[in-house]
Amino acid sequence: MRGKNNNKYTIFTDRFPFIIVAVVIVFAVILIFQLKSKYPLPFFSASSTEAINVAGIEYPILIASPADEEVFDFVSKNMFVPIEIKSKAIEGLDYKLNLVINNKDTIKTFSSPPYKHDWHPEAPGEYTVVANLMDSSNQTLSSSKIIKFVVKLKYEEKTPVTEEAISINTAQAAESLAASNLPTIKLEIFEGPTYSAGEDICYYRIKAVVTGNPAPTVSFSKDDSAGAWGPLKTQINLTKNTPSYTLTAIARNSTGQALGSMTLNWK
């Protein structure tokens, strides 16, 4: 007697549950792909990076540089603060990313990666930086953690040289040069007072120490040596009848003149 084969044929009602399950799975897969095309990946996965949740969507944004509480010691004016932002979630989105210093100054706007910027601060001090993701209406969608850092200067900042400063320095140099060219004169005793018994006089011999460019000429108010000691020296003879005399001398050159004087007494 031949046995009956129960597995050879299966009626439709027996297969119906499997068909329902297959249809549900197909629709679920289609729905998942539609959601992924509409929303970015962070919608489906959690992240430890700080972010603002807008309309149920997270855009994790990480400031990789500078580090929080980092200190920058600038030893030259060419140094800068390297700022780097990392966020795979916003790549390919039609949004912009703003770098904001001290919660008020936008120093850089990115529309695509890489999100890197070398910032040159105008002065030393304490700063904060934050990265804000902005939509087309300039509304903030997400923000990074606020990072604090310090900038110190270890060099002497020089004042820029302007045309006005150059003009002033040139004028001062010209005045200084003119002043150095003006004559000066100083009278010094190089001999005396000396008493000459044969002539019954007390004489002084005086020299003029002069400066100036060109070299000045000197004229004395009196020279009892008749020029015997040269153009910069003179002799003054005092007698008992004229026991005192005030000698004057003038030094002259093309830039001007100077006056020197000395009072001589019988001793």
Steps between C-alpha positions, in 0.01 A plus 500: 500500500653837398519779761344840441747792427367794710787742400457480123223752479420792739175688468501886484352543849801324647740741324308821583673582834844480335386730221374758753832496689697547176283794393543668840880462482509650149293800607720549809818503290347750257394725791848491655668602173253787456574629852878480444474700178296768680696526825877492567673207662510646857121462508552124515804485728590651839803727554693611807595833339316801638229624260168682496200288405287678240181340378624168636822507291848512654801648318806412709774766463843458660772766538819294465730801538564697715463288811294635788709727729796482259765775530676639190837672556566716193873568452454676164231698322461227234360243746129409502234293677419187293124435505362169368138378501393142444143394411421223255131560564489836320707410195292525185227706667397836359591678823784730604729471800603819684803537727418753773753658738388627841137433405488806274758507218460259206855444375432231237204347313528153344272357233691172462786308662780516599394718792839647585606860564824665620389792717731795574374679815552876510592505869589260783232391745240236582274382216212260431412333171184317393385349170137568402314315225268746324212439257404712199296736721802551727347301786730294721440128450779366718804620696823350622626518856644843588881476519709738712864582425763762585740693274822645644759715324866431571639760261506877486241629257645778286298802393450506122707763323274746317583770248420760767744338742768489231441870426523592869817296546655659191418849628641417843814359343541814290456719808747288693751520217455876474547532876818292485632729224448819704818636659566479874781668695652461845788710643768331711814633670802303386756722679479755783449709686873570469678812635772653283716729720687654206176626348310522830207313351289196585414308185262219404518282193155375386397243239162459328362147475255498207278255311290535183483401136663655312770579757426847639740795507561679831542871567611630847414838642867547595833327434811649658717235327411635154408152380819334622313198639289427192139566393338320797714649779550845650691675777358761733733729698368658820665798666454670833304772323280240319491205743193338341380418150204307353615309195241414232541271199269422206503175301343524152423264210244485219229361733524768770713634784563451872635735771728422794630727776729489806589760765871517595639667816845604628626238745 
